């Protein structure tokens, strides 16, 4: 059974300070905020590919992407996974079509 995580608040995200080593603040559903030693705050989604391998998807940095937008992107990626589509491969295919 997955571990129950209390969702982040915007206040938690804003007040996250840099440390000597990178660290994560979990939001739930695989979404987390990674705070780097330089102070950059990156939204990431940890998920399992269809073949069972673990992968991470990057959603951009905070504050360019807010907490609510990051959650929407997480939900969209989870919907793709439910449909049998790898969200990382879907993102790459979209980038090739736009180029």
Contact map, one row per residue, 1 for C-alpha under 8 A:
111000000000000000000000000000000000000000000000000000000000000000000000000000000000000000000000000
111100000000000000000000000000000000000000000000000000000000000000000000000000000000000000000000000
111110000000000000000000000000000000000000000000000000000000000000000000000000000000000000000000000
011111000000000000000000000100000000000000000000000000000000000000000000000000000000000000000000000
001111100000000000000000011100000000000000000000000000000000000000000000000000000000000000000000000
000111110000000000000000001100000000000000000000000000000000000000000000000000000000000000000000000
000011111000000000000000011100000000000000000000000000000000000000000000000000000000000000000000000
000001111101100000000000111000000000000000000000000000000000000000000000000000000000000000000000000
000000111111100000000000000000000000000000000000000000000000000000100000000000000000000000000000000
000000011111110000000000000000000000000000000000000000000000000000100000000000000000000000000000000
000000001111111000000000000000000000000000000000000000000000000000000000000000000000000000000000000
000000011111111100000000000000000000000000000000000000000000000000000000000000000000000000000000000
000000011111111100000000000000001000000000000000000000000000000000000000000000000000000000000000000
000000000111111100000000000000000000000000000000000000000000000000000000000000000000000000000000000
000000000011111110000000000000000000000000000000000000000000000000000000000000000000000000000000000
000000000001111111000000000000000010000000000000000000000000000000000000000000000000000000000000000
000000000000001111100000000000000010001000000000000000000000000000000000000000000000000000000000000
000000000000000111110100000000000011111100000000000000000000000000000000000000000000000000000000000
000000000000000011111110000000000011101000000000000000000000000000000000000000000000000000000000000
000000000000000001111100000000000000100000000000000000000000000000000000000000000000000000000000000
000000000000000000111110000000000001100000000000000000000000000000000000000000000000000000000000000
000000000000000001111111000000000111100000000000000000000000000000000000000000000000000000000000000
000000000000000000101111100000000111000000000000000000000000000000000000000000000000000000000000000
000000000000000000000111110000011110000000000000000000000000000000000000000000000000000000000000000
000000010000000000000011111000011110000000000000000000000000000000000000000000000000000000000000000
000010110000000000000001111101111000000000000000000000000000000000000000000000000000000000000000000
000011110000000000000000111111111000000000000000000000000000000000000000000000000000000000000000000
000111100000000000000000011111110000000000000000000000000000000000000000000000000000000000000000000
000000000000000000000000001111100000000000000000000000000000000000000000010000000000000000000000000
000000000000000000000000011111110000000000001110000000000000000000000000010000000000000000000000000
000000000000000000000000011111111000000000111100000000000000000000000110010000000000000000000000000
000000000000000000000001111101111100000000111100000000000000000000000000000000000000000000000000000
000000000000100000000001111000111110000011110000000000000000000000000000000000000000000000000000000
000000000000000000000111100000011111000111110000000000000000000000000000000000000000000000000000000
000000000000000111100111100000001111101111000000000000000000000000000000000000000000000000000000000
000000000000000001101110000000000111111110000000000000000000000000000000000000000000000000000000000
000000000000000001111100000000000011111100000000000000000000000000000000000000000000000000000000000
000000000000000001000000000000000001111100000000000000000000000000000000000000000000000000000000000
000000000000000011100000000000000011111110000000000000000000000000000000000000000000000000000000000
000000000000000001000000000000000111111111000000000000000000110000000000000000000000000000000000000
000000000000000000000000000000001111001111100000000000000000110000000000000000000000000000000000000
000000000000000000000000000000001110000111110000000000000111110000000000000000000000000000000000000
000000000000000000000000000000111100000011111000000000000111110010000100000000000000000000000000000
000000000000000000000000000000111100000001111100000000011111000000000000000000000000000000000000000
000000000000000000000000000001110000000000111110000000011110000000000000010000000000000000000000000
000000000000000000000000000001110000000000011111000001111000000000000000000000000000000000000000000
000000000000000000000000000001000000000000001111100001111000000000000000000000000000000000000000000
000000000000000000000000000000000000000000000111111111100000000000000000000000000000000000000000000
000000000000000000000000000000000000000000000011111111100000000000000000000000000000010000000000000
000000000000000000000000000000000000000000000001111110000000000000000000000000001001110000000000000
000000000000000000000000000000000000000000000001111110000000000000000000000000000000000000000000000
000000000000000000000000000000000000000000000001111111000000000000000000000000000000000000000000000
000000000000000000000000000000000000000000000001111111100000000000000000000000000000000000000000000
000000000000000000000000000000000000000000000111100111110000000000000000000000000000000000000000000
000000000000000000000000000000000000000000000111100011111000000000000000000000000000000000000000000
000000000000000000000000000000000000000000011110000001111100000000000000000000000000000000000000000
000000000000000000000000000000000000000000011110000000111110000000000000000000000000001100000000000
000000000000000000000000000000000000000001111000000000011111000000000000000000000000000000000000000
000000000000000000000000000000000000000001111000000000001111100010000100100000000000000000000000000
000000000000000000000000000000000000000001110000000000000111110110000000000000000000000000000000000
000000000000000000000000000000000000000111100000000000000011111110000000000000000000000000000000000
000000000000000000000000000000000000000111100000000000000001111111100000000000000000000000000000000
000000000000000000000000000000000000000000000000000000000000111111000000000000000000000000000000000
000000000000000000000000000000000000000000000000000000000001111111000000000000000000000000000000000
000000000000000000000000000000000000000000100000000000000011111111101100000000000000000000000000000
000000000000000000000000000000000000000000000000000000000000011111111100000000000000000000000000000
000000001100000000000000000000000000000000000000000000000000010011111110000000000000000000000000000
000000000000000000000000000000000000000000000000000000000000000001111111000000000000000000000000000
000000000000000000000000000000000000000000000000000000000000000011111111100000000000000000000000000
000000000000000000000000000000100000000000100000000000000010000011111111110000000000000000000000000
000000000000000000000000000000100000000000000000000000000000000000111111111000000000000000000000000
000000000000000000000000000000000000000000000000000000000000000000011111111100000000000000000000000
000000000000000000000000000000000000000000000000000000000010000000001111111110000000000000000000000
000000000000000000000000000011100000000000001000000000000000000000000111111111000000000000000000000
000000000000000000000000000000000000000000000000000000000000000000000011111111100000000000000000000
000000000000000000000000000000000000000000000000000000000000000000000001111111110000000000000000000
000000000000000000000000000000000000000000000000000000000000000000000000111111111000001000000000000
000000000000000000000000000000000000000000000000000000000000000000000000011111111100001000000000000
000000000000000000000000000000000000000000000000000000000000000000000000001111111110000000000000000
000000000000000000000000000000000000000000000000000000000000000000000000000111111111111000000000000
000000000000000000000000000000000000000000000000010000000000000000000000000011111111111000000000000
000000000000000000000000000000000000000000000000000000000000000000000000000001111111100000000000000
000000000000000000000000000000000000000000000000000000000000000000000000000000111111100000000000000
000000000000000000000000000000000000000000000000010000000000000000000000000000011111110000000000000
000000000000000000000000000000000000000000000000010000000000000000000000000000011111111011000000000
000000000000000000000000000000000000000000000000110000000000000000000000000000011001111111000000000
000000000000000000000000000000000000000000000000000000001000000000000000000011011000111111100000000
000000000000000000000000000000000000000000000000000000001000000000000000000000000000011111110000000
000000000000000000000000000000000000000000000000000000000000000000000000000000000000111111111000000
000000000000000000000000000000000000000000000000000000000000000000000000000000000000111111111100000
000000000000000000000000000000000000000000000000000000000000000000000000000000000000001111111110000
000000000000000000000000000000000000000000000000000000000000000000000000000000000000000111111111000
000000000000000000000000000000000000000000000000000000000000000000000000000000000000000011111111100
000000000000000000000000000000000000000000000000000000000000000000000000000000000000000001111111110
000000000000000000000000000000000000000000000000000000000000000000000000000000000000000000111111111
000000000000000000000000000000000000000000000000000000000000000000000000000000000000000000011111111
000000000000000000000000000000000000000000000000000000000000000000000000000000000000000000001111111
000000000000000000000000000000000000000000000000000000000000000000000000000000000000000000000111111
000000000000000000000000000000000000000000000000000000000000000000000000000000000000000000000011111
